Amino acid sequence: MNKNRLSPALASALNAQMTKEAYASQIYLSFASWADTQGFEGVATFLFRHANEERNHMMKILEYILKRGAPVTIAAIPAPPAHPASINNCFEMVFAHEVDNTTSIYKLAKMSMDEEDWATWNFMQWFVKEQVEEETLALKLLDKMKIAGGDKAPTDTLYLLDSELLKGPDKARAAEDVTTENP
Ligand code: FEO
């Protein structure tokens, strides 16, 4: 009896997305370490928290694939890109990465709709909503940087921005606690 409720194409795409979320976590870890080295403790803390969140996304997909009776393939994670040139550039790269991830999430949502796999389509809606939140967060940071002067932002303004980020709530939670209302 076949207990696999995912098509081979969707199982493969979900496995690829799982690795992509792991890659996102590596990017945030890399940028966080870079920010810490530069003395930006607030930016580093924010990025470390986000690295956890990306890992939770990875686990959420992994658990879903298993729940649907399909095989999980743990693949190699590509190396993150080179360090950002500045805090402004760091936030630009974070935003670009999130937009790229949204494209990937939309493809999965479309695939599940085309296959009439409504369970997976419903599962993907959590990620569609989450991407809006993540893009908004990155855009807000870019807006703040723009007001501060972008790449020319003075040190005291960067210090204030960094201190503000240090106060942020710890959003990272275990994957099993993550819900649509509570991402
Ligand atoms: Fe898992 Fe930042 O998207």
Backbone and ligand atoms as CSV (ligand in chain L), in Angstrom:
chain,resi,resn,atom,element,x,y,z
A,1,MET,N,N,0.849,-1.204,0.000
A,1,MET,CA,C,0.000,0.000,0.000
A,1,MET,C,C,0.883,1.252,0.000
A,2,ASN,N,N,0.599,2.139,-0.903
A,2,ASN,CA,C,1.401,3.372,-0.989
A,2,ASN,C,C,0.888,4.404,0.005
A,3,LYS,N,N,1.758,4.747,0.984
A,3,LYS,CA,C,1.336,5.714,2.012
A,3,LYS,C,C,1.864,7.120,1.705
A,4,ASN,N,N,2.583,7.225,0.573
A,4,ASN,CA,C,3.146,8.530,0.190
A,4,ASN,C,C,2.049,9.397,-0.426
A,5,ARG,N,N,1.725,10.506,0.256
A,5,ARG,CA,C,0.633,11.358,-0.202
A,5,ARG,C,C,1.137,12.572,-0.990
A,6,LEU,N,N,2.451,12.579,-1.294
A,6,LEU,CA,C,3.000,13.684,-2.108
A,6,LEU,C,C,3.413,13.132,-3.466
A,7,SER,N,N,3.195,13.905,-4.518
A,7,SER,CA,C,3.688,13.489,-5.834
A,7,SER,C,C,5.218,13.572,-5.814
A,8,PRO,N,N,5.904,12.814,-6.682
A,8,PRO,CA,C,7.374,12.905,-6.711
A,8,PRO,C,C,7.852,14.336,-6.961
A,9,ALA,N,N,7.147,15.064,-7.829
A,9,ALA,CA,C,7.561,16.441,-8.145
A,9,ALA,C,C,7.424,17.352,-6.928
A,10,LEU,N,N,6.304,17.233,-6.216
A,10,LEU,CA,C,6.105,18.087,-5.038
A,10,LEU,C,C,7.046,17.695,-3.902
A,11,ALA,N,N,7.253,16.388,-3.729
A,11,ALA,CA,C,8.177,15.928,-2.681
A,11,ALA,C,C,9.575,16.485,-2.952
A,12,SER,N,N,9.977,16.450,-4.211
A,12,SER,CA,C,11.297,16.951,-4.581
A,12,SER,C,C,11.386,18.468,-4.348
A,13,ALA,N,N,10.338,19.192,-4.739
A,13,ALA,CA,C,10.339,20.657,-4.572
A,13,ALA,C,C,10.313,21.035,-3.093
A,14,LEU,N,N,9.574,20.280,-2.280
A,14,LEU,CA,C,9.530,20.575,-0.841
A,14,LEU,C,C,10.881,20.282,-0.195
A,15,ASN,N,N,11.524,19.188,-0.630
A,15,ASN,CA,C,12.867,18.892,-0.114
A,15,ASN,C,C,13.844,20.013,-0.484
A,16,ALA,N,N,13.724,20.511,-1.713
A,16,ALA,CA,C,14.612,21.607,-2.147
A,16,ALA,C,C,14.349,22.867,-1.317
A,17,GLN,N,N,13.067,23.137,-1.027
A,17,GLN,CA,C,12.739,24.314,-0.218
A,17,GLN,C,C,13.268,24.155,1.208
A,18,MET,N,N,13.213,22.934,1.706
A,18,MET,CA,C,13.757,22.660,3.048
A,18,MET,C,C,15.246,23.027,3.094
A,19,THR,N,N,15.988,22.644,2.052
A,19,THR,CA,C,17.421,22.965,1.996
A,19,THR,C,C,17.618,24.471,1.841
A,20,LYS,N,N,16.707,25.106,1.108
A,20,LYS,CA,C,16.801,26.562,0.900
A,20,LYS,C,C,16.622,27.312,2.225
A,21,GLU,N,N,15.729,26.790,3.074
A,21,GLU,CA,C,15.527,27.422,4.391
A,21,GLU,C,C,16.787,27.221,5.256
A,22,ALA,N,N,17.422,26.049,5.115
A,22,ALA,CA,C,18.671,25.801,5.845
A,22,ALA,C,C,19.758,26.754,5.342
A,23,TYR,N,N,19.763,26.972,4.041
A,23,TYR,CA,C,20.721,27.918,3.439
A,23,TYR,C,C,20.475,29.331,3.984
A,24,ALA,N,N,19.189,29.702,4.099
A,24,ALA,CA,C,18.840,31.028,4.635
A,24,ALA,C,C,19.389,31.159,6.056
A,25,SER,N,N,19.261,30.095,6.821
A,25,SER,CA,C,19.768,30.118,8.196
A,25,SER,C,C,21.284,30.354,8.199
A,26,GLN,N,N,21.989,29.712,7.266
A,26,GLN,CA,C,23.449,29.894,7.157
A,26,GLN,C,C,23.800,31.334,6.777
A,27,ILE,N,N,22.996,31.924,5.889
A,27,ILE,CA,C,23.241,33.317,5.488
A,27,ILE,C,C,23.130,34.222,6.717
A,28,TYR,N,N,22.030,34.040,7.472
A,28,TYR,CA,C,21.829,34.884,8.655
A,28,TYR,C,C,22.927,34.644,9.690
A,29,LEU,N,N,23.348,33.404,9.843
A,29,LEU,CA,C,24.442,33.102,10.791
A,29,LEU,C,C,25.729,33.807,10.370
A,30,SER,N,N,25.999,33.746,9.055
A,30,SER,CA,C,27.218,34.361,8.532
A,30,SER,C,C,27.186,35.884,8.707
A,31,PHE,N,N,26.053,36.491,8.341
A,31,PHE,CA,C,25.936,37.954,8.460
A,31,PHE,C,C,25.962,38.378,9.940
A,32,ALA,N,N,25.341,37.571,10.795
A,32,ALA,CA,C,25.315,37.888,12.232
A,32,ALA,C,C,26.738,37.878,12.796
A,33,SER,N,N,27.506,36.878,12.399
A,33,SER,CA,C,28.884,36.788,12.895
A,33,SER,C,C,29.697,37.968,12.397
A,34,TRP,N,N,29.458,38.334,11.132
A,34,TRP,CA,C,30.162,39.500,10.568
A,34,TRP,C,C,29.794,40.768,11.350
A,35,ALA,N,N,28.484,40.971,11.621
A,35,ALA,CA,C,28.028,42.169,12.330
A,35,ALA,C,C,28.635,42.224,13.731
A,36,ASP,N,N,28.697,41.081,14.378
A,36,ASP,CA,C,29.271,41.038,15.725
A,36,ASP,C,C,30.743,41.452,15.688
A,37,THR,N,N,31.455,40.954,14.676
A,37,THR,CA,C,32.877,41.295,14.527
A,37,THR,C,C,33.064,42.794,14.315
A,38,GLN,N,N,32.066,43.410,13.653
A,38,GLN,CA,C,32.146,44.858,13.388
A,38,GLN,C,C,31.741,45.683,14.618
A,39,GLY,N,N,31.257,44.993,15.674
A,39,GLY,CA,C,30.859,45.703,16.896
A,39,GLY,C,C,29.373,46.022,16.967
A,40,PHE,N,N,28.601,45.546,15.993
A,40,PHE,CA,C,27.159,45.826,15.989
A,40,PHE,C,C,26.415,44.679,16.683
A,41,GLU,N,N,26.358,44.779,17.996
A,41,GLU,CA,C,25.775,43.692,18.786
A,41,GLU,C,C,24.271,43.550,18.541
A,42,GLY,N,N,23.592,44.675,18.355
A,42,GLY,CA,C,22.145,44.646,18.126
A,42,GLY,C,C,21.809,43.991,16.793
A,43,VAL,N,N,22.520,44.400,15.755
A,43,VAL,CA,C,22.290,43.805,14.420
A,43,VAL,C,C,22.604,42.313,14.481
A,44,ALA,N,N,23.698,41.970,15.149
A,44,ALA,CA,C,24.089,40.554,15.257
A,44,ALA,C,C,23.003,39.759,15.973
A,45,THR,N,N,22.489,40.302,17.070
A,45,THR,CA,C,21.444,39.594,17.839
A,45,THR,C,C,20.205,39.386,16.976
A,46,PHE,N,N,19.810,40.432,16.266
A,46,PHE,CA,C,18.652,40.339,15.376
A,46,PHE,C,C,18.857,39.239,14.330
A,47,LEU,N,N,20.057,39.195,13.737
A,47,LEU,CA,C,20.336,38.211,12.683
A,47,LEU,C,C,20.470,36.793,13.257
A,48,PHE,N,N,21.045,36.678,14.444
A,48,PHE,CA,C,21.125,35.347,15.080
A,48,PHE,C,C,19.718,34.814,15.366
A,49,ARG,N,N,18.843,35.701,15.859
A,49,ARG,CA,C,17.454,35.283,16.121
A,49,ARG,C,C,16.817,34.798,14.821
A,50,HIS,N,N,17.102,35.547,13.753
A,50,HIS,CA,C,16.479,35.189,12.479
A,50,HIS,C,C,17.028,33.877,11.922
A,51,ALA,N,N,18.295,33.606,12.196
A,51,ALA,CA,C,18.882,32.324,11.763
A,51,ALA,C,C,18.095,31.178,12.400
A,52,ASN,N,N,17.717,31.355,13.671
A,52,ASN,CA,C,16.900,30.331,14.352
A,52,ASN,C,C,15.554,30.180,13.677
A,53,GLU,N,N,14.981,31.310,13.311
A,53,GLU,CA,C,13.666,31.279,12.669
A,53,GLU,C,C,13.717,30.499,11.346
A,54,GLU,N,N,14.785,30.721,10.581
A,54,GLU,CA,C,14.926,30.010,9.305
A,54,GLU,C,C,15.090,28.508,9.532
A,55,ARG,N,N,15.795,28.180,10.595
A,55,ARG,CA,C,15.934,26.749,10.901
A,55,ARG,C,C,14.571,26.157,11.267
A,56,ASN,N,N,13.769,26.940,11.966
A,56,ASN,CA,C,12.415,26.470,12.290
A,56,ASN,C,C,11.590,26.260,11.023
A,57,HIS,N,N,11.783,27.134,10.039
A,57,HIS,CA,C,11.072,26.958,8.755
A,57,HIS,C,C,11.506,25.640,8.109
A,58,MET,N,N,12.813,25.395,8.167
A,58,MET,CA,C,13.339,24.146,7.606
A,58,MET,C,C,12.675,22.937,8.284
A,59,MET,N,N,12.613,22.985,9.620
A,59,MET,CA,C,12.015,21.870,10.374
A,59,MET,C,C,10.528,21.717,10.072
A,60,LYS,N,N,9.864,22.850,9.900
A,60,LYS,CA,C,8.420,22.806,9.618
A,60,LYS,C,C,8.170,22.042,8.304
A,61,ILE,N,N,9.004,22.301,7.300
A,61,ILE,CA,C,8.849,21.608,6.016
A,61,ILE,C,C,9.234,20.129,6.160
A,62,LEU,N,N,10.330,19.892,6.879
A,62,LEU,CA,C,10.769,18.503,7.086
A,62,LEU,C,C,9.648,17.687,7.747
A,63,GLU,N,N,9.051,18.258,8.787
A,63,GLU,CA,C,7.976,17.547,9.492
A,63,GLU,C,C,6.773,17.309,8.578
A,64,TYR,N,N,6.491,18.272,7.722
A,64,TYR,CA,C,5.342,18.123,6.812
A,64,TYR,C,C,5.589,16.993,5.804
A,65,ILE,N,N,6.800,16.953,5.250
A,65,ILE,CA,C,7.120,15.898,4.267
A,65,ILE,C,C,6.945,14.524,4.925
A,66,LEU,N,N,7.483,14.390,6.146
A,66,LEU,CA,C,7.356,13.105,6.861
A,66,LEU,C,C,5.896,12.776,7.142
A,67,LYS,N,N,5.139,13.800,7.560
A,67,LYS,CA,C,3.720,13.589,7.884
A,67,LYS,C,C,2.946,13.079,6.668
A,68,ARG,N,N,3.371,13.500,5.487
A,68,ARG,CA,C,2.675,13.084,4.265
A,68,ARG,C,C,3.219,11.760,3.709
A,69,GLY,N,N,4.132,11.155,4.464
A,69,GLY,CA,C,4.620,9.825,4.094
A,69,GLY,C,C,5.642,9.814,2.970
A,70,ALA,N,N,6.260,10.955,2.704
A,70,ALA,CA,C,7.253,11.036,1.621
A,70,ALA,C,C,8.673,11.031,2.209
A,71,PRO,N,N,9.675,10.644,1.391
A,71,PRO,CA,C,11.047,10.610,1.923
A,71,PRO,C,C,11.660,12.006,2.047
A,72,VAL,N,N,12.414,12.177,3.132
A,72,VAL,CA,C,13.163,13.424,3.352
A,72,VAL,C,C,14.606,13.180,2.925
A,73,THR,N,N,15.159,14.101,2.166
A,73,THR,CA,C,16.567,13.997,1.769
A,73,THR,C,C,17.330,15.180,2.353
A,74,ILE,N,N,18.246,14.884,3.248
A,74,ILE,CA,C,19.077,15.956,3.819
A,74,ILE,C,C,20.266,16.157,2.878
A,75,ALA,N,N,20.267,17.310,2.211
A,75,ALA,CA,C,21.290,17.571,1.189
A,75,ALA,C,C,22.333,18.568,1.707
A,76,ALA,N,N,23.392,18.723,0.941
A,76,ALA,CA,C,24.436,19.696,1.297
A,76,ALA,C,C,23.861,21.104,1.212
A,77,ILE,N,N,24.330,21.972,2.109
A,77,ILE,CA,C,23.870,23.372,2.111
A,77,ILE,C,C,24.955,24.222,1.449
A,78,PRO,N,N,24.580,25.017,0.426
A,78,PRO,CA,C,25.606,25.860,-0.215
A,78,PRO,C,C,26.210,26.856,0.776
A,79,ALA,N,N,27.418,27.311,0.486
A,79,ALA,CA,C,28.067,28.302,1.358
A,79,ALA,C,C,27.354,29.643,1.219
A,80,PRO,N,N,27.269,30.413,2.298
A,80,PRO,CA,C,26.630,31.734,2.194
A,80,PRO,C,C,27.461,32.687,1.338
A,81,PRO,N,N,26.854,33.788,0.853
A,81,PRO,CA,C,27.617,34.740,0.038
A,81,PRO,C,C,28.671,35.474,0.866
A,82,ALA,N,N,29.487,36.263,0.188
A,82,ALA,CA,C,30.545,37.024,0.869
A,82,ALA,C,C,29.941,37.988,1.884
A,83,HIS,N,N,30.742,38.393,2.844
A,83,HIS,CA,C,30.274,39.331,3.868
A,83,HIS,C,C,29.768,40.620,3.239
A,84,PRO,N,N,28.773,41.255,3.864
A,84,PRO,CA,C,28.302,42.545,3.347
A,84,PRO,C,C,29.404,43.605,3.470
A,85,ALA,N,N,29.238,44.664,2.667
A,85,ALA,CA,C,30.236,45.734,2.695
A,85,ALA,C,C,29.925,46.740,3.804
A,86,SER,N,N,28.668,46.783,4.237
A,86,SER,CA,C,28.249,47.741,5.262
A,86,SER,C,C,26.942,47.247,5.868
A,87,ILE,N,N,26.486,47.903,6.934
A,87,ILE,CA,C,25.198,47.530,7.539
A,87,ILE,C,C,24.080,47.752,6.523
A,88,ASN,N,N,24.164,48.856,5.798
A,88,ASN,CA,C,23.153,49.134,4.767
A,88,ASN,C,C,23.127,48.004,3.725
A,89,ASN,N,N,24.307,47.617,3.266
A,89,ASN,CA,C,24.427,46.531,2.287
A,89,ASN,C,C,23.923,45.205,2.872
A,90,CYS,N,N,24.154,45.009,4.159
A,90,CYS,CA,C,23.681,43.791,4.837
A,90,CYS,C,C,22.152,43.713,4.752
A,91,PHE,N,N,21.476,44.822,5.078
A,91,PHE,CA,C,20.012,44.826,5.028
A,91,PHE,C,C,19.504,44.701,3.583
A,92,GLU,N,N,20.251,45.282,2.640
A,92,GLU,CA,C,19.868,45.142,1.216
A,92,GLU,C,C,19.927,43.668,0.801
A,93,MET,N,N,20.997,42.992,1.221
A,93,MET,CA,C,21.154,41.565,0.869
A,93,MET,C,C,20.092,40.704,1.552
A,94,VAL,N,N,19.746,41.070,2.786
A,94,VAL,CA,C,18.690,40.333,3.508
A,94,VAL,C,C,17.371,40.489,2.753
A,95,PHE,N,N,17.056,41.707,2.331
A,95,PHE,CA,C,15.794,41.939,1.607
A,95,PHE,C,C,15.779,41.164,0.283
A,96,ALA,N,N,16.886,41.245,-0.457
A,96,ALA,CA,C,16.962,40.535,-1.751
A,96,ALA,C,C,16.794,39.036,-1.543
A,97,HIS,N,N,17.391,38.523,-0.474
A,97,HIS,CA,C,17.263,37.089,-0.204
A,97,HIS,C,C,15.815,36.718,0.090
A,98,GLU,N,N,15.140,37.549,0.883
A,98,GLU,CA,C,13.745,37.236,1.236
A,98,GLU,C,C,12.838,37.288,0.003
A,99,VAL,N,N,13.092,38.226,-0.889
A,99,VAL,CA,C,12.286,38.318,-2.120
A,99,VAL,C,C,12.501,37.053,-2.955
A,100,ASP,N,N,13.746,36.614,-3.036
A,100,ASP,CA,C,14.062,35.388,-3.773
A,100,ASP,C,C,13.345,34.184,-3.142
A,101,ASN,N,N,13.313,34.160,-1.823
A,101,ASN,CA,C,12.635,33.048,-1.148
A,101,ASN,C,C,11.124,33.092,-1.400
A,102,THR,N,N,10.574,34.290,-1.438
A,102,THR,CA,C,9.140,34.429,-1.716
A,102,THR,C,C,8.818,33.824,-3.089
A,103,THR,N,N,9.661,34.090,-4.084
A,103,THR,CA,C,9.465,33.542,-5.431
A,103,THR,C,C,9.404,32.018,-5.367
A,104,SER,N,N,10.301,31.453,-4.595
A,104,SER,CA,C,10.364,30.003,-4.451
A,104,SER,C,C,9.101,29.449,-3.755
A,105,ILE,N,N,8.644,30.160,-2.736
A,105,ILE,CA,C,7.424,29.757,-2.009
A,105,ILE,C,C,6.209,29.829,-2.951
A,106,TYR,N,N,6.140,30.886,-3.744
A,106,TYR,CA,C,5.017,31.043,-4.687
A,106,TYR,C,C,4.997,29.889,-5.703
A,107,LYS,N,N,6.192,29.467,-6.142
A,107,LYS,CA,C,6.265,28.358,-7.113
A,107,LYS,C,C,5.682,27.086,-6.499
A,108,LEU,N,N,6.019,26.859,-5.226
A,108,LEU,CA,C,5.496,25.674,-4.538
A,108,LEU,C,C,3.978,25.757,-4.366
A,109,ALA,N,N,3.502,26.960,-4.040
A,109,ALA,CA,C,2.048,27.142,-3.874
A,109,ALA,C,C,1.357,26.874,-5.207
A,110,LYS,N,N,1.954,27.360,-6.295
A,110,LYS,CA,C,1.354,27.165,-7.623
A,110,LYS,C,C,1.377,25.686,-8.023
A,111,MET,N,N,2.524,25.047,-7.759
A,111,MET,CA,C,2.630,23.606,-8.067
A,111,MET,C,C,1.542,22.819,-7.358
A,112,SER,N,N,1.338,23.115,-6.066
A,112,SER,CA,C,0.331,22.356,-5.309
A,112,SER,C,C,-1.074,22.662,-5.821
A,113,MET,N,N,-1.284,23.897,-6.275
A,113,MET,CA,C,-2.600,24.233,-6.838
A,113,MET,C,C,-2.805,23.489,-8.165
A,114,ASP,N,N,-1.772,23.495,-9.016
A,114,ASP,CA,C,-1.872,22.808,-10.314
A,114,ASP,C,C,-2.148,21.315,-10.132
A,115,GLU,N,N,-1.557,20.738,-9.080
A,115,GLU,CA,C,-1.757,19.292,-8.816
A,115,GLU,C,C,-3.037,19.010,-8.039
A,116,GLU,N,N,-3.701,20.083,-7.610
A,116,GLU,CA,C,-4.886,19.961,-6.745
A,116,GLU,C,C,-4.550,19.194,-5.464
A,117,ASP,N,N,-3.337,19.441,-4.971
A,117,ASP,CA,C,-2.919,18.902,-3.667
A,117,ASP,C,C,-3.269,19.985,-2.649
A,118,TRP,N,N,-4.500,19.962,-2.168
A,118,TRP,CA,C,-4.980,21.073,-1.323
A,118,TRP,C,C,-4.349,21.067,0.058
A,119,ALA,N,N,-3.906,19.891,0.523
A,119,ALA,CA,C,-3.217,19.841,1.824
A,119,ALA,C,C,-1.917,20.643,1.740
A,120,THR,N,N,-1.155,20.414,0.658
A,120,THR,CA,C,0.112,21.136,0.506
A,120,THR,C,C,-0.143,22.613,0.205
A,121,TRP,N,N,-1.165,22.875,-0.588
A,121,TRP,CA,C,-1.512,24.273,-0.879
A,121,TRP,C,C,-1.817,25.000,0.432
A,122,ASN,N,N,-2.605,24.346,1.292
A,122,ASN,CA,C,-2.962,24.939,2.588
A,122,ASN,C,C,-1.714,25.117,3.454
A,123,PHE,N,N,-0.829,24.127,3.445
A,123,PHE,CA,C,0.425,24.204,4.206
A,123,PHE,C,C,1.264,25.397,3.728
A,124,MET,N,N,1.317,25.586,2.425
A,124,MET,CA,C,2.150,26.654,1.856
A,124,MET,C,C,1.625,28.065,2.202
A,125,GLN,N,N,0.327,28.157,2.518
A,125,GLN,CA,C,-0.214,29.487,2.833
A,125,GLN,C,C,0.442,30.086,4.081
A,126,TRP,N,N,0.854,29.235,5.001
A,126,TRP,CA,C,1.564,29.733,6.184
A,126,TRP,C,C,2.845,30.461,5.733
A,127,PHE,N,N,3.535,29.861,4.768
A,127,PHE,CA,C,4.794,30.453,4.280
A,127,PHE,C,C,4.538,31.718,3.457
A,128,VAL,N,N,3.427,31.730,2.725
A,128,VAL,CA,C,3.082,32.939,1.946
A,128,VAL,C,C,2.921,34.108,2.919
A,129,LYS,N,N,2.195,33.861,4.010
A,129,LYS,CA,C,1.957,34.907,5.018
A,129,LYS,C,C,3.275,35.296,5.707
A,130,GLU,N,N,4.065,34.304,6.026
A,130,GLU,CA,C,5.341,34.550,6.708
A,130,GLU,C,C,6.275,35.416,5.854
A,131,GLN,N,N,6.261,35.160,4.534
A,131,GLN,CA,C,7.145,35.939,3.648
A,131,GLN,C,C,6.748,37.418,3.616
A,132,VAL,N,N,5.439,37.691,3.710
A,132,VAL,CA,C,5.008,39.098,3.753
A,132,VAL,C,C,5.631,39.755,4.982
A,133,GLU,N,N,5.567,39.045,6.103
A,133,GLU,CA,C,6.126,39.569,7.354
A,133,GLU,C,C,7.643,39.780,7.244
A,134,GLU,N,N,8.319,38.806,6.648
A,134,GLU,CA,C,9.778,38.879,6.570
A,134,GLU,C,C,10.234,39.982,5.618
A,135,GLU,N,N,9.534,40.126,4.501
A,135,GLU,CA,C,9.882,41.211,3.563
A,135,GLU,C,C,9.622,42.567,4.221
A,136,THR,N,N,8.504,42.675,4.945
A,136,THR,CA,C,8.166,43.935,5.618
A,136,THR,C,C,9.241,44.299,6.633
A,137,LEU,N,N,9.677,43.305,7.394
A,137,LEU,CA,C,10.707,43.526,8.410
A,137,LEU,C,C,11.998,44.046,7.766
A,138,ALA,N,N,12.404,43.404,6.677
A,138,ALA,CA,C,13.638,43.810,5.984
A,138,ALA,C,C,13.474,45.202,5.376
A,139,LEU,N,N,12.278,45.482,4.838
A,139,LEU,CA,C,12.036,46.802,4.247
A,139,LEU,C,C,12.088,47.900,5.300
A,140,LYS,N,N,11.536,47.612,6.482
A,140,LYS,CA,C,11.556,48.600,7.572
A,140,LYS,C,C,12.991,48.938,7.969
A,141,LEU,N,N,13.833,47.909,7.986
A,141,LEU,CA,C,15.246,48.141,8.327
A,141,LEU,C,C,15.904,49.008,7.256
A,142,LEU,N,N,15.572,48.709,5.999
A,142,LEU,CA,C,16.145,49.504,4.899
A,142,LEU,C,C,15.653,50.948,4.957
A,143,ASP,N,N,14.368,51.134,5.307
A,143,ASP,CA,C,13.815,52.489,5.447
A,143,ASP,C,C,14.557,53.267,6.525
A,144,LYS,N,N,14.791,52.596,7.639
A,144,LYS,CA,C,15.497,53.254,8.749
A,144,LYS,C,C,16.908,53.645,8.317
A,145,MET,N,N,17.551,52.747,7.566
A,145,MET,CA,C,18.913,53.022,7.096
A,145,MET,C,C,18.915,54.200,6.125
A,146,LYS,N,N,17.868,54.267,5.305
A,146,LYS,CA,C,17.781,55.355,4.326
A,146,LYS,C,C,17.685,56.692,5.060
A,147,ILE,N,N,16.820,56.732,6.094
A,147,ILE,CA,C,16.667,57.964,6.884
A,147,ILE,C,C,18.001,58.309,7.562
A,148,ALA,N,N,18.698,57.255,8.015
A,148,ALA,CA,C,19.973,57.471,8.714
A,148,ALA,C,C,21.095,57.913,7.772
A,149,GLY,N,N,20.884,57.754,6.445
A,149,GLY,CA,C,21.914,58.180,5.491
A,149,GLY,C,C,22.501,57.050,4.665
A,150,GLY,N,N,21.876,55.872,4.736
A,150,GLY,CA,C,22.353,54.739,3.924
A,150,GLY,C,C,23.792,54.375,4.242
A,151,ASP,N,N,24.591,54.213,3.196
A,151,ASP,CA,C,26.002,53.849,3.397
A,151,ASP,C,C,26.788,54.969,4.067
A,152,LYS,N,N,26.211,56.187,4.037
A,152,LYS,CA,C,26.928,57.329,4.645
A,152,LYS,C,C,26.413,57.625,6.058
A,153,ALA,N,N,25.637,56.727,6.633
A,153,ALA,CA,C,25.070,56.955,7.970
A,153,ALA,C,C,26.192,57.213,8.984
A,154,PRO,N,N,26.050,58.264,9.782
A,154,PRO,CA,C,27.106,58.548,10.772
A,154,PRO,C,C,27.137,57.509,11.896
A,155,THR,N,N,28.268,57.388,12.547
A,155,THR,CA,C,28.463,56.357,13.576
A,155,THR,C,C,27.453,56.459,14.708
A,156,ASP,N,N,27.149,57.708,15.162
A,156,ASP,CA,C,26.234,57.819,16.307
A,156,ASP,C,C,24.821,57.340,15.939
A,157,THR,N,N,24.414,57.553,14.669
A,157,THR,CA,C,23.090,57.094,14.240
A,157,THR,C,C,23.074,55.572,14.151
A,158,LEU,N,N,24.155,55.007,13.633
A,158,LEU,CA,C,24.261,53.538,13.557
A,158,LEU,C,C,24.241,52.933,14.955
A,159,TYR,N,N,24.876,53.649,15.898
A,159,TYR,CA,C,24.897,53.168,17.285
A,159,TYR,C,C,23.469,53.102,17.840
A,160,LEU,N,N,22.675,54.134,17.570
A,160,LEU,CA,C,21.292,54.173,18.058
A,160,LEU,C,C,20.458,53.047,17.432
A,161,LEU,N,N,20.634,52.856,16.128
A,161,LEU,CA,C,19.902,51.797,15.417
A,161,LEU,C,C,20.278,50.422,15.982
A,162,ASP,N,N,21.561,50.267,16.228
A,162,ASP,CA,C,22.054,49.000,16.779
A,162,ASP,C,C,21.463,48.742,18.160
A,163,SER,N,N,21.409,49.801,18.988
A,163,SER,CA,C,20.864,49.658,20.354
A,163,SER,C,C,19.389,49.294,20.294
A,164,GLU,N,N,18.681,49.866,19.325
A,164,GLU,CA,C,17.247,49.591,19.176
A,164,GLU,C,C,17.015,48.117,18.836
A,165,LEU,N,N,17.848,47.588,17.927
A,165,LEU,CA,C,17.693,46.184,17.513
A,165,LEU,C,C,18.005,45.215,18.652
A,166,LEU,N,N,18.864,45.650,19.566
A,166,LEU,CA,C,19.233,44.802,20.706
A,166,LEU,C,C,18.029,44.557,21.604
A,167,LYS,N,N,17.069,45.514,21.568
A,167,LYS,CA,C,15.893,45.407,22.459
A,167,LYS,C,C,14.782,44.538,21.866
A,168,GLY,N,N,14.922,44.122,20.613
A,168,GLY,CA,C,13.851,43.387,19.923
A,168,GLY,C,C,13.432,42.119,20.647
A,169,PRO,N,N,12.178,41.699,20.435
A,169,PRO,CA,C,11.715,40.471,21.095
A,169,PRO,C,C,12.350,39.238,20.469
A,170,ASP,N,N,12.499,38.219,21.256
A,170,ASP,CA,C,13.045,36.975,20.710
A,170,ASP,C,C,11.924,36.221,20.010
A,171,LYS,N,N,11.898,36.318,18.679
A,171,LYS,CA,C,10.807,35.711,17.914
A,171,LYS,C,C,11.024,34.219,17.653
A,172,ALA,N,N,12.276,33.775,17.820
A,172,ALA,CA,C,12.579,32.390,17.453
A,172,ALA,C,C,11.924,31.410,18.414
A,173,ARG,N,N,11.217,30.459,17.857
A,173,ARG,CA,C,10.555,29.434,18.676
A,173,ARG,C,C,10.801,28.061,18.061
A,174,ALA,N,N,10.487,27.033,18.830
A,174,ALA,CA,C,10.595,25.677,18.283
A,174,ALA,C,C,9.558,25.511,17.177
A,175,ALA,N,N,9.899,24.714,16.164
A,175,ALA,CA,C,9.018,24.574,14.997
A,175,ALA,C,C,7.611,24.148,15.386
A,176,GLU,N,N,7.499,23.278,16.389
A,176,GLU,CA,C,6.170,22.745,16.724
A,176,GLU,C,C,5.261,23.808,17.339
A,177,ASP,N,N,5.847,24.909,17.840
A,177,ASP,CA,C,5.025,25.971,18.429
A,177,ASP,C,C,4.589,26.992,17.398
A,178,VAL,N,N,5.121,26.901,16.192
A,178,VAL,CA,C,4.863,27.909,15.180
A,178,VAL,C,C,3.484,27.683,14.559
A,179,THR,N,N,2.678,28.726,14.559
A,179,THR,CA,C,1.347,28.638,13.939
A,179,THR,C,C,1.159,29.818,13.006
A,180,THR,N,N,0.090,29.790,12.211
A,180,THR,CA,C,-0.161,30.889,11.291
A,180,THR,C,C,-0.338,32.194,12.055
A,181,GLU,N,N,-1.048,32.126,13.197
A,181,GLU,CA,C,-1.298,33.338,13.976
A,181,GLU,C,C,-0.054,33.770,14.746
A,182,ASN,N,N,0.850,32.810,14.966
A,182,ASN,CA,C,1.992,33.034,15.841
A,182,ASN,C,C,3.279,32.616,15.145
A,183,PRO,N,N,3.642,33.271,14.031
A,183,PRO,CA,C,4.776,32.766,13.251
A,183,PRO,C,C,6.129,33.005,13.931
L,1,FEO,FE1,FE,12.184,31.197,5.763
L,1,FEO,FE2,FE,13.155,34.199,5.617
L,1,FEO,O1,O,12.108,32.806,4.969
